[in-house]
Amino acid sequence: MIAPAGIRTRVPVPLRFGDGFTTPAEIVTFTGLADGKEHLAIGLGDVSGVDVPLVRVHSECMTGDVFGSARCDCGPQLREAVERIAEHGGWLLYLRQEGRGIGLYAKLDAYALQDTGLDTYAANRALGHADDERDYTAAAQMLGALGAPRVDLLTNNPDKAAQLRALGVDVRVLARTGVHATEANLRYLHAKVERTGHTIDLTPAA
């Protein structure tokens, strides 16, 4: 049984993306999160009007989310998730777990190793890290504080659903995100499929 978290503040923040998409949002902060980090929940659409909210658990990616790095698909996934959740009603949980939990500097070190031929997971291991060091206890606490014990989860990562279910969250449906493949991130996406079972369809179009 995980310890409960509390809601600290609720702040309305209008969101605007570089392609012109806009939506109102409510950003929620918390007390009592297990890892002590400043994670955020972003309420989108008619959250109170849906029986089961659509939820995206998105780990922070400064290079992709902020600077538009083409080495990953994080920025496009974030943009897609905001629009889909706004249409359905639900929450985007923005977790401060850069680089699959290894931190920003280590992630950039891993990029340098990837340039020598290692894939993203082998690069993490070469730096003394696990393939994926993220823990979703805080996400489960946040959903509890938000009154969302049952969710539809927007993800391609089976580990997110497995961890949330083990933490007591009722994950009803797994909804895949789109495929945001580019020449720069294709090797990275293939590694996610082959190493950790991400449900990304990378079959070339006929």
Disulfide bonds with the S-S distance in Angstrom:
none
